[in-house]
Amino acid sequence: MAGIRRIIVCASLCLLTSVGLAAEPASKAELWKKIEPFTKPPAEFAGQRGEYRSPLLFSNGEQAKTPEDWQRRRKEIAAKWHERLGAWPPLVEKPKVEKLETVSREGYTQHHVRVQISPDGKQADGYLLIPAGTGPFPAVFVPFYEPQTSIGEGAKGRGTHDYGLQLVKRGFVTLSIGTPGGVEKIWLDTRQLLTEAGDEQGRQPLTLLAYVAANCHTALAQMPEVDPQRIGVIGLSYGGKWSMFASCLHQPFACAVWSDPGIVFNEKNSNVNYWEPWYLGYEPNAKRKAGVPSETNPRTGLYKRMKDAGEDLVDLHALMAPRPVLVSGGTEDPPRNWIPLQHLTEINERLGQPNRVAMSARKTHVPTADALQLELDFLEYWLKYGLK
């Protein structure tokens, strides 16, 4: 839940109208010229990988040296993460998309929708935006606390992270959803999902959010307006964590933007709060107060087990390889987070796919106009031009 108040405060300092878009679409070369500088770490962090265990090391200590080795190692990491987080329920084969209201906008059509996110018919409220013209179009899934902000109708920073609206103007189909039930019930609804899924599975909320995203990906992929091979995901803050776990755990996402989620554990920053029960700290019957862990308020759930074992999120990032990802860094992802991120760049280099990891820096949590532009450029480059 941490982050809602800061987003509201920061948003009041940001643009109140949509960021102006180029009159003509940028070319592949023009987009890459903007992105390429962000694919290299600052000199002070170049070549540093910290004390994190290399994701290239198998559990038996052997190293993945070839692309074939990496595919075996990737399966090992994915299995480990599903074991840590709790196995997913079965994915929905053909998610239903119910259109509640349709409105014609300038250059696109807006559908208020409900999307099926579980086999038992549970739905998520959202907005599907489809550009004018002839598809199939690339598409982007946009998760956040609630979907209105993502389409420019919310109160949390229009023009700075209204990703669904910004991207449909660039020719993308976008599906924006919020936590099932809405902002005020984030924990209660996640808790309900856990109960329905079965507490005995020990499932953590972030894996269930990733599961929701996977079903939304399927819903998009089955739409005739969408190119199923060119579906990305972007999110800020809570949505950034959601996007990170979704893209890493569901390989069909073609690329991703993680906007200031906090990509590794950090108990010195109270907003990098993976310890909370609505992220990785869920534990049945645990009675822990929100806030940074301490002697009087100890860690719980998977977060505790991982910290006790000296583990972090670096091997989760590795599951993105070699798909492109931009870490749009702010107060939770400062430039020093290039250190853990260089494990992912190393894997991509071994796979012969360099320059597929990028990271930017800003002094705010909510994107600045420049940060937003880079996020949009990154998705446009890779989903329109960069993927083979």
ZAGU-708025 format. One line per 8 residues: number of its first residue (from 1); their letters; for each residue y, z, x of N, C-alpha, C. Coordinates in steps of 0.02 Angstrom, whole numbers, plus 50000, padded with zeros to 5 digits. Layout:
BEGIN
NUM> a> Y:Z:X:Y:Z:X:Y:Z:X; ...
This chain:
BEGIN
1> magirrii> 49940:50000:50041:50000:50000:50000:50063:50000:50043; 50057:50028:50105:50116:50029:50148:50140:49958:50159; 50204:49950:50158:50232:49883:50168:50272:49859:50108; 50255:49882:50047:50291:49859:49988:50365:49876:49993; 50379:49940:50008:50448:49963:50011:50486:49927:50065; 50455:49918:50125:50490:49884:50180:50504:49812:50163; 50458:49780:50127:50468:49710:50108:50529:49705:50062; 50534:49751:50014:50590:49749:49968:50656:49759:50006
9> vcaslcll> 50657:49808:50052:50718:49822:50090:50736:49764:50134; 50686:49738:50172:50701:49683:50218:50721:49621:50179; 50690:49610:50121:50704:49550:50084:50776:49547:50061; 50805:49605:50047:50875:49606:50025:50922:49583:50080; 50897:49584:50142:50939:49562:50198:50928:49489:50215; 50877:49459:50182:50860:49390:50198:50891:49341:50149; 50875:49279:50156:50902:49227:50114:50883:49238:50041; 50928:49224:49996:50915:49232:49925:50902:49166:49890
17> tsvglaae> 50907:49113:49927:50892:49047:49900:50842:49013:49946; 50808:48964:49919:50756:48931:49958:50785:48899:50020; 50746:48903:50075:50767:48872:50137:50768:48796:50128; 50820:48765:50152:50826:48693:50144:50770:48657:50181; 50743:48606:50149:50689:48567:50179:50716:48499:50201; 50684:48469:50250:50706:48404:50275:50703:48352:50220; 50751:48308:50220:50753:48256:50169:50693:48209:50175; 50671:48197:50236:50613:48155:50249:50558:48195:50283
25> paskaelw> 50495:48181:50267:50441:48218:50300:50443:48209:50376; 50430:48263:50412:50428:48259:50485:50366:48221:50507; 50372:48185:50563:50314:48150:50590:50268:48199:50627; 50209:48175:50643:50162:48215:50680:50192:48237:50747; 50223:48191:50782:50252:48207:50848:50309:48257:50841; 50351:48250:50790:50406:48296:50780:50382:48366:50765; 50330:48371:50724:50303:48437:50707:50272:48470:50769; 50234:48432:50808:50202:48461:50867:50254:48484:50918
33> kkiepftk> 50309:48448:50923:50362:48467:50970:50389:48536:50952; 50390:48553:50887:50414:48618:50865:50361:48673:50877; 50298:48655:50870:50243:48704:50872:50221:48719:50943; 50217:48667:50985:50186:48673:51051:50213:48731:51094; 50278:48745:51095:50302:48801:51136:50272:48868:51118; 50247:48875:51057:50220:48939:51035:50145:48946:51048; 50115:48896:51080:50044:48899:51095:50030:48929:51164; 50082:48951:51199:50075:48983:51264:50105:49053:51262
41> ppaefagq> 50072:49102:51290:50100:49170:51290:50159:49176:51338; 50202:49225:51328:50255:49237:51377:50223:49252:51446; 50259:49235:51498:50233:49242:51566:50207:49312:51581; 50240:49363:51553:50219:49432:51568:50151:49449:51539; 50127:49410:51490:50062:49425:51460:50010:49371:51474; 50029:49318:51508:49983:49262:51520:49923:49285:51560; 49864:49266:51537:49802:49282:51571:49777:49352:51560; 49814:49394:51524:49792:49463:51511:49749:49466:51447
49> rgeyrspl> 49694:49502:51451:49651:49510:51392:49636:49584:51378; 49668:49627:51415:49662:49698:51401:49591:49725:51412; 49577:49781:51381:49512:49814:51388:49465:49798:51330; 49485:49750:51288:49442:49731:51232:49379:49697:51258; 49323:49711:51226:49260:49678:51245:49264:49604:51227; 49244:49561:51273:49248:49489:51261:49202:49469:51204; 49227:49432:51154:49184:49406:51101:49132:49356:51126; 49141:49331:51188:49092:49285:51216:49027:49319:51237
57> lfsngeqa> 49028:49386:51240:48968:49423:51261:48923:49437:51201; 48861:49415:51207:48811:49432:51157:48799:49507:51157; 48767:49532:51106:48753:49604:51102:48709:49627:51159; 48669:49581:51189:48626:49600:51245:48662:49593:51312; 48727:49575:51311:48765:49570:51373:48769:49501:51403; 48728:49454:51378:48732:49386:51403:48796:49353:51378; 48818:49301:51414:48881:49268:51396:48869:49199:51366; 48908:49184:51314:48906:49117:51284:48946:49070:51329
65> ktpedwqr> 48911:49021:51358:48943:48976:51406:48952:48905:51379; 48913:48886:51330:48916:48818:51303:48934:48820:51229; 48955:48763:51200:48967:48761:51128:48906:48783:51088; 48847:48765:51111:48786:48785:51076:48776:48860:51079; 48791:48889:51138:48788:48962:51144:48837:48995:51095; 48897:48964:51091:48947:48995:51048:48926:48995:50975; 48894:48943:50953:48871:48942:50883:48822:48999:50869; 48779:49013:50918:48733:49070:50910:48771:49136:50911
73> rrkeiaak> 48819:49140:50957:48859:49202:50962:48901:49211:50899; 48928:49157:50873:48968:49162:50812:48927:49190:50754; 48867:49167:50746:48823:49192:50693:48811:49267:50703; 48803:49288:50765:48792:49358:50780:48853:49400:50760; 48914:49375:50777:48975:49411:50759:48983:49414:50684; 48973:49358:50649:48982:49357:50577:48934:49405:50543; 48872:49406:50565:48823:49452:50537:48844:49524:50548; 48871:49538:50608:48893:49606:50624:48950:49627:50578
81> wherlgaw> 48998:49582:50566:49054:49599:50523:49033:49610:50451; 48988:49570:50426:48964:49581:50358:48925:49646:50352; 48891:49663:50407:48857:49728:50408:48908:49785:50408; 48960:49778:50449:49011:49829:50452:49046:49838:50385; 49065:49782:50355:49108:49783:50296:49069:49792:50231; 49006:49775:50231:48966:49774:50170:48957:49702:50147; 48895:49685:50131:48880:49615:50113:48917:49594:50050; 48935:49530:50047:48969:49503:49989:48921:49497:49930
89> pplvekpk> 48947:49504:49869:48908:49482:49811:48900:49406:49815; 48857:49376:49774:48850:49303:49775:48917:49269:49760; 48931:49215:49796:48991:49176:49782:48984:49139:49716; 49040:49126:49683:49041:49089:49620:49033:49015:49636; 48983:48982:49608:48972:48912:49624:49024:48866:49595; 49046:48879:49534:49096:48838:49501:49147:48883:49466; 49195:48910:49504:49243:48956:49473:49284:48922:49418; 49291:48956:49362:49330:48930:49307:49404:48943:49321
97> vekletvs> 49445:48894:49306:49518:48900:49312:49547:48889:49242; 49572:48943:49213:49600:48940:49146:49676:48931:49150; 49700:48878:49120:49772:48865:49120:49804:48896:49058; 49850:48943:49070:49882:48979:49016:49947:48947:48993; 49983:48919:49040:50048:48888:49026:50064:48836:49079; 50092:48780:49059:50110:48727:49105:50184:48711:49098; 50219:48708:49154:50290:48694:49155:50304:48638:49206; 50341:48587:49186:50361:48534:49232:50423:48555:49270
105> regytqhh> 50418:48553:49337:50474:48568:49380:50495:48504:49417; 50550:48508:49452:50572:48450:49490:50525:48437:49549; 50487:48385:49545:50442:48366:49599:50373:48395:49596; 50359:48438:49548:50292:48468:49544:50280:48497:49474; 50217:48514:49461:50198:48546:49398:50173:48616:49413; 50196:48664:49374:50176:48734:49382:50130:48755:49326; 50071:48779:49344:50023:48805:49296:50014:48880:49306; 50024:48919:49254:50004:48989:49256:49930:48991:49241
113> vrvqispd> 49890:49020:49287:49817:49015:49282:49783:49083:49289; 49722:49084:49267:49676:49138:49284:49616:49106:49318; 49598:49133:49376:49545:49104:49417:49486:49152:49419; 49427:49126:49407:49366:49168:49410:49352:49188:49482; 49343:49253:49493:49333:49277:49562:49268:49315:49571; 49227:49319:49520:49162:49352:49527:49113:49323:49478; 49048:49327:49492:48998:49297:49447:49000:49326:49377; 49024:49388:49369:49025:49419:49302:49088:49400:49263
121> gkqadgyl> 49128:49355:49289:49185:49329:49252:49251:49363:49265; 49254:49410:49313:49318:49442:49329:49367:49389:49352; 49431:49397:49332:49482:49346:49346:49540:49374:49385; 49575:49330:49420:49637:49346:49454:49693:49304:49423; 49750:49336:49412:49808:49301:49384:49845:49265:49440; 49869:49205:49427:49905:49169:49479:49941:49108:49454; 49966:49069:49502:50003:49008:49487:49977:48951:49531; 49962:48896:49498:49939:48835:49531:49996:48785:49528
129> lipagtgp> 50020:48764:49587:50074:48715:49591:50047:48650:49618; 50060:48594:49583:50033:48529:49602:50091:48480:49611; 50097:48450:49670:50154:48404:49681:50146:48340:49641; 50203:48308:49627:50202:48243:49595:50171:48192:49643; 50142:48141:49615:50114:48089:49657:50039:48084:49650; 50009:48044:49692:49938:48031:49690:49903:48069:49745; 49854:48111:49728:49816:48148:49777:49757:48107:49802; 49708:48139:49833:49706:48212:49842:49754:48236:49896
137> fpavfvpf> 49780:48297:49884:49828:48328:49929:49794:48383:49970; 49822:48400:50029:49801:48462:50061:49822:48521:50018; 49792:48578:50028:49806:48636:49985:49810:48699:50027; 49844:48749:50000:49851:48814:50034:49842:48869:49982; 49801:48918:50000:49791:48978:49960:49840:49031:49985; 49876:49064:49938:49929:49111:49955:49916:49178:49920; 49889:49228:49955:49880:49294:49925:49938:49340:49941; 49955:49384:49894:50008:49433:49904:49997:49489:49853
145> yepqtsig> 50043:49538:49854:50037:49592:49805:50035:49565:49734; 50080:49518:49720:50082:49485:49655:50103:49412:49667; 50087:49367:49621:50097:49296:49635:50168:49271:49624; 50209:49307:49586:50276:49281:49569:50319:49270:49632; 50316:49317:49679:50355:49309:49740:50336:49245:49776; 50272:49228:49776:50249:49169:49813:50273:49103:49782; 50294:49104:49719:50319:49043:49688:50394:49046:49677; 50428:49095:49708:50501:49098:49705:50528:49132:49644
153> egakgrgt> 50486:49169:49608:50509:49202:49547:50505:49278:49552; 50489:49304:49610:50484:49376:49618:50548:49405:49646; 50546:49471:49658:50606:49507:49682:50601:49525:49755; 50550:49500:49791:50537:49524:49859:50553:49473:49912; 50606:49436:49905:50625:49394:49962:50619:49320:49951; 50648:49296:49898:50645:49224:49885:50675:49186:49943; 50640:49133:49964:50665:49093:50019:50641:49117:50087; 50604:49172:50090:50579:49196:50154:50502:49200:50156
161> hdyglqlv> 50471:49211:50100:50398:49206:50098:50375:49183:50029; 50413:49139:49998:50391:49106:49936:50350:49045:49956; 50293:49059:49988:50254:49006:50020:50229:48954:49971; 50207:48976:49913:50181:48928:49864:50233:48876:49845; 50295:48899:49834:50349:48854:49816:50369:48809:49874; 50377:48838:49934:50398:48799:49991:50347:48744:50007; 50283:48760:50001:50232:48712:50021:50221:48657:49970; 50228:48672:49905:50221:48617:49856:50277:48567:49866
169> krgfvtls> 50336:48588:49890:50390:48542:49904:50374:48497:49963; 50325:48517:50003:50304:48476:50060:50241:48436:50044; 50221:48437:49982:50164:48396:49962:50097:48430:49964; 50096:48496:49959:50034:48534:49957:50020:48559:49886; 49957:48559:49866:49937:48599:49808:49934:48671:49832; 49962:48718:49793:49960:48788:49813:49933:48831:49756; 49891:48879:49774:49866:48928:49727:49887:48997:49751; 49931:49029:49714:49957:49095:49732:49928:49146:49684
177> igtpggve> 49898:49199:49712:49872:49253:49669:49895:49320:49697; 49888:49372:49657:49901:49439:49679:49838:49481:49673; 49842:49543:49694:49785:49588:49685:49768:49592:49611; 49705:49582:49593:49687:49587:49522:49713:49651:49491; 49755:49644:49439:49784:49703:49406:49857:49713:49422; 49881:49686:49479:49952:49692:49494:49969:49742:49548; 50032:49743:49567:50056:49783:49623:50042:49857:49614; 50055:49884:49555:50052:49956:49546:49980:49982:49545
185> kiwldtrq> 49931:49937:49543:49862:49959:49537:49819:49935:49595; 49850:49922:49652:49813:49895:49709:49752:49938:49725; 49763:50002:49736:49707:50045:49755:49659:50055:49697; 49684:50065:49637:49640:50076:49580:49595:50016:49568; 49624:49955:49572:49583:49896:49560:49534:49883:49616; 49555:49896:49678:49508:49889:49733:49451:49939:49725; 49469:49999:49705:49418:50050:49693:49370:50028:49638; 49397:49996:49586:49354:49972:49532:49307:49917:49557
193> llteagde> 49334:49872:49599:49291:49820:49628:49235:49851:49668; 49251:49904:49706:49199:49938:49745:49146:49968:49700; 49168:49999:49646:49121:50030:49600:49076:49978:49569; 49107:49922:49547:49067:49869:49517:49019:49838:49566; 49041:49831:49629:48999:49800:49680:48942:49847:49701; 48954:49912:49695:48903:49961:49713:48923:50000:49774; 48942:50063:49765:48962:50104:49822:48908:50111:49874; 48845:50105:49852:48791:50113:49900:48793:50058:49954
201> qgrqpltl> 48828:50003:49939:48835:49950:49989:48885:49968:50043; 48928:50017:50030:48978:50036:50080:49030:49983:50091; 49043:49942:50041:49091:49886:50050:49162:49912:50059; 49197:49882:50106:49267:49898:50118:49312:49851:50079; 49370:49875:50055:49414:49833:50014:49433:49767:50046; 49445:49765:50111:49466:49702:50141:49412:49648:50136; 49349:49667:50136:49297:49615:50129:49295:49589:50058; 49310:49632:50009:49312:49609:49940:49372:49564:49927
209> layvaanc> 49428:49577:49960:49484:49532:49955:49467:49464:49987; 49432:49466:50044:49410:49403:50075:49362:49366:50029; 49320:49402:49994:49273:49373:49946:49310:49339:49889; 49363:49371:49864:49406:49341:49813:49435:49276:49839; 49460:49277:49901:49490:49217:49932:49439:49161:49938; 49377:49178:49956:49325:49127:49962:49313:49092:49896; 49312:49130:49841:49302:49100:49775:49363:49058:49755; 49423:49079:49775:49482:49039:49761:49481:48974:49801
217> htalaqmp> 49456:48978:49863:49447:48917:49902:49402:48868:49866; 49346:48893:49840:49300:48850:49804:49333:48819:49743; 49373:48860:49707:49408:48834:49648:49455:48776:49668; 49492:48785:49723:49536:48732:49747:49496:48670:49768; 49442:48682:49806:49403:48626:49833:49373:48583:49778; 49362:48611:49720:49331:48574:49665:49382:48539:49619; 49446:48546:49635:49498:48512:49596:49505:48441:49620; 49511:48392:49574:49517:48322:49595:49582:48309:49633
225> evdpqrig> 49632:48351:49624:49696:48341:49659:49694:48364:49732; 49640:48396:49753:49637:48429:49819:49587:48395:49865; 49607:48386:49929:49561:48366:49982:49523:48428:50004; 49459:48434:49990:49423:48497:50004:49416:48514:50078; 49428:48465:50122:49423:48478:50194:49488:48504:50223; 49542:48505:50183:49608:48522:50209:49640:48577:50167; 49607:48635:50167:49631:48693:50130:49645:48749:50180; 49707:48772:50181:49726:48827:50225:49743:48890:50187
233> viglsygg> 49764:48941:50222:49782:49005:50192:49840:49035:50231; 49886:49067:50194:49943:49100:50225:49960:49162:50186; 49979:49215:50222:50000:49277:50189:50042:49320:50235; 50084:49362:50205:50127:49408:50241:50106:49479:50229; 50106:49521:50283:50096:49593:50277:50027:49608:50247; 50025:49640:50190:49962:49649:50154:49927:49582:50143; 49967:49531:50124:49939:49464:50117:49917:49436:50184; 49949:49458:50239:49929:49437:50306:49860:49464:50324
241> kwsmfasc> 49848:49528:50309:49782:49557:50320:49730:49520:50278; 49747:49509:50216:49704:49473:50169:49688:49404:50197; 49739:49368:50220:49730:49301:50247:49687:49302:50310; 49698:49352:50353:49660:49356:50415:49586:49366:50401; 49569:49415:50359:49499:49427:50345:49468:49369:50306; 49507:49339:50261:49481:49283:50223:49464:49223:50267; 49511:49204:50311:49499:49145:50353:49445:49157:50405; 49440:49218:50430:49388:49232:50480:49319:49236:50448
249> lhqpfaca> 49315:49264:50389:49249:49274:50358:49226:49215:50316; 49272:49169:50299:49253:49111:50259:49272:49048:50298; 49224:49021:50332:49235:48966:50379:49264:48903:50347; 49254:48888:50283:49283:48827:50254:49359:48824:50254; 49395:48881:50263:49468:48877:50271:49482:48838:50335; 49520:48784:50329:49531:48739:50386:49579:48767:50438; 49628:48806:50417:49674:48837:50464:49708:48895:50429; 49747:48935:50466:49775:48995:50437:49841:49013:50470
257> vwsdpgiv> 49883:49048:50432:49942:49081:50458:49938:49154:50438; 49938:49198:50488:49938:49270:50476:50008:49295:50494; 50047:49312:50443:50116:49332:50455:50121:49408:50459; 50126:49433:50520:50139:49503:50536:50092:49552:50501; 50026:49542:50505:49981:49590:50474:49966:49650:50518; 49978:49642:50585:49950:49690:50633:49880:49666:50649; 49872:49627:50701:49807:49594:50713:49757:49639:50749; 49780:49696:50775:49735:49745:50806:49756:49815:50784
265> fneknsnv> 49711:49863:50792:49725:49932:50774:49783:49959:50816; 49824:50001:50785:49881:50030:50821:49905:50091:50783; 49883:50150:50804:49903:50211:50769:49973:50235:50788; 50007:50199:50834:50076:50214:50849:50124:50182:50799; 50097:50137:50758:50137:50103:50708:50107:50119:50639; 50142:50157:50599:50114:50180:50536:50101:50123:50486; 50130:50064:50499:50120:50008:50453:50061:49964:50472; 50032:49975:50530:49970:49940:50548:49913:49985:50524
273> nywepwyl> 49906:49990:50460:49872:50047:50428:49802:50031:50405; 49761:50005:50449:49692:49989:50431:49652:50051:50412; 49677:50110:50431:49642:50173:50415:49644:50190:50341; 49689:50159:50302:49695:50177:50232:49634:50155:50192; 49618:50191:50138:49557:50175:50100:49559:50107:50066; 49619:50078:50057:49622:50012:50026:49615:49956:50078; 49602:49974:50141:49588:49924:50193:49519:49934:50223; 49514:49978:50275:49450:49989:50308:49430:50063:50309
281> gyepnakr> 49469:50106:50277:49454:50177:50279:49419:50204:50217; 49393:50158:50175:49359:50181:50115:49295:50220:50132; 49287:50276:50101:49227:50316:50108:49216:50354:50043; 49158:50344:50011:49147:50378:49947:49158:50453:49953; 49196:50480:49905:49208:50552:49898:49253:50581:49953; 49279:50539:49998:49325:50565:50048:49392:50580:50016; 49422:50636:50036:49487:50655:50009:49537:50659:50066; 49562:50602:50085:49610:50597:50139:49677:50575:50112
289> kagvpset> 49730:50603:50140:49798:50583:50120:49817:50519:50156; 49861:50481:50124:49887:50421:50156:49927:50441:50218; 49927:50397:50268:49966:50410:50328:49924:50405:50391; 49959:50407:50448:49926:50401:50513:49875:50457:50522; 49815:50440:50547:49764:50492:50558:49788:50546:50606; 49765:50607:50593:49783:50665:50634:49725:50715:50629; 49731:50770:50664:49679:50822:50661:49672:50849:50591; 49727:50855:50555:49724:50882:50487:49713:50828:50435
297> nprtglyk> 49717:50766:50455:49708:50709:50409:49666:50656:50446; 49602:50670:50457:49561:50629:50502:49544:50560:50473; 49521:50518:50519:49499:50450:50500:49438:50454:50455; 49430:50400:50416:49372:50396:50371:49344:50325:50372; 49286:50317:50342:49257:50251:50329:49242:50210:50390; 49243:50144:50381:49229:50098:50436:49280:50106:50492; 49342:50118:50474:49394:50126:50526:49373:50181:50575; 49351:50237:50549:49330:50293:50593:49271:50271:50637
305> rmkdaged> 49222:50238:50607:49163:50219:50645:49181:50170:50701; 49227:50124:50687:49247:50076:50738:49287:50109:50793; 49334:50153:50775:49373:50188:50826:49328:50232:50869; 49281:50266:50838:49235:50309:50876:49194:50268:50926; 49179:50205:50908:49139:50162:50951:49182:50121:50999; 49248:50130:50997:49293:50092:51041:49298:50019:51022; 49288:50003:50958:49290:49934:50934:49356:49918:50902; 49372:49854:50896:49435:49832:50867:49422:49767:50829
313> lvdlhalm> 49474:49727:50819:49469:49667:50777:49464:49602:50817; 49457:49606:50883:49458:49546:50925:49398:49501:50910; 49340:49529:50897:49283:49486:50881:49290:49456:50811; 49328:49488:50766:49343:49457:50702:49385:49395:50713; 49439:49400:50753:49481:49342:50768:49438:49284:50794; 49387:49300:50834:49346:49249:50865:49312:49203:50815; 49302:49229:50755:49269:49189:50703:49313:49130:50681; 49378:49130:50698:49421:49073:50683:49406:49013:50726
321> aprpvlvs> 49380:49022:50785:49371:48967:50833:49327:48913:50804; 49346:48848:50814:49408:48824:50845:49462:48805:50794; 49459:48836:50735:49509:48819:50684:49577:48846:50703; 49631:48809:50688:49697:48829:50710:49723:48891:50672; 49759:48933:50708:49789:48992:50677:49856:49007:50710; 49905:49025:50669:49970:49049:50693:49977:49122:50674; 49989:49164:50723:50009:49233:50710:50085:49233:50710; 50114:49239:50652:50187:49241:50645:50208:49313:50653
329> ggtedppr> 50225:49332:50715:50234:49402:50732:50302:49430:50715; 50302:49494:50696:50363:49531:50682:50356:49602:50707; 50374:49650:50667:50373:49720:50688:50303:49746:50699; 50252:49717:50666:50183:49740:50673:50144:49699:50725; 50169:49641:50742:50136:49598:50792:50188:49576:50844; 50206:49621:50890:50254:49603:50942:50220:49558:50994; 50259:49529:51041:50231:49482:51090:50172:49509:51129; 50167:49575:51140:50111:49602:51178:50044:49590:51143
337> nwiplqhl> 50045:49573:51079:49982:49558:51045:49953:49491:51064; 49989:49455:51108:49958:49397:51141:49898:49420:51183; 49898:49482:51206:49843:49506:51249:49776:49501:51213; 49767:49532:51154:49703:49522:51120:49692:49451:51096; 49746:49416:51080:49740:49348:51052:49713:49299:51104; 49722:49314:51168:49699:49268:51219:49623:49265:51225; 49588:49312:51194:49515:49304:51190:49498:49244:51146; 49536:49234:51092:49524:49176:51049:49543:49112:51084
345> teinerlg> 49598:49112:51122:49616:49051:51158:49563:49033:51210; 49533:49083:51241:49480:49069:51290:49421:49035:51257; 49401:49058:51198:49345:49027:51163:49362:48955:51146; 49422:48943:51120:49441:48875:51102:49441:48828:51163; 49463:48854:51219:49463:48813:51280:49392:48795:51300; 49345:48842:51293:49275:48827:51309:49246:48776:51260; 49273:48774:51200:49250:48726:51151:49286:48659:51155; 49331:48653:51205:49368:48591:51214:49422:48580:51163
353> qpnrvams> 49447:48635:51134:49500:48631:51083:49558:48677:51101; 49595:48661:51153:49651:48705:51173:49710:48698:51124; 49757:48743:51131:49820:48741:51094:49811:48747:51019; 49758:48780:50998:49747:48791:50926:49766:48862:50905; 49790:48901:50950:49814:48968:50935:49888:48971:50952; 49928:48994:50906:50000:49000:50917:50023:49069:50895; 50077:49092:50926:50106:49156:50906:50182:49153:50916; 50218:49177:50866:50291:49179:50870:50313:49252:50866
361> arkthvpt> 50378:49263:50875:50405:49331:50876:50471:49333:50837; 50481:49387:50799:50544:49400:50765:50555:49475:50764; 50614:49497:50749:50629:49568:50750:50621:49602:50682; 50604:49561:50631:50596:49588:50564:50523:49582:50542; 50507:49617:50488:50440:49611:50459:50436:49549:50415; 50482:49544:50367:50487:49484:50325:50510:49425:50369; 50483:49366:50359:50503:49309:50401:50577:49293:50397; 50605:49278:50455:50672:49248:50457:50666:49175:50435
369> adalqlel> 50723:49142:50427:50722:49071:50409:50685:49030:50462; 50697:49046:50526:50663:49009:50580:50588:49021:50579; 50568:49084:50567:50497:49100:50566:50463:49065:50508; 50494:49064:50451:50466:49029:50393:50458:48954:50408; 50508:48925:50439:50505:48854:50455:50445:48839:50500; 50434:48881:50550:50377:48871:50594:50311:48879:50557; 50306:48928:50513:50245:48938:50473:50229:48875:50432; 50280:48848:50400:50271:48788:50359:50254:48727:50402
377> dfleywlk> 50289:48721:50459:50275:48665:50504:50203:48668:50530; 50180:48728:50546:50112:48736:50572:50061:48712:50521; 50067:48733:50459:50021:48712:50407:50026:48637:50395; 50087:48611:50396:50094:48540:50383:50063:48499:50440; 50074:48520:50502:50046:48482:50558:49969:48480:50553; 49939:48539:50547:49866:48541:50550:49832:48513:50488; 49860:48527:50429:49826:48505:50368:49841:48432:50350; 49896:48405:50376:49911:48335:50362:49893:48288:50420
385> yglk> 49898:48313:50482:49891:48268:50539:49840:48291:50592; 49833:48355:50601:49799:48380:50661:49724:48385:50657; 49695:48386:50597:49623:48394:50591:49588:48326:50591; 49532:48323:50624:49495:48260:50628:49436:48261:50579
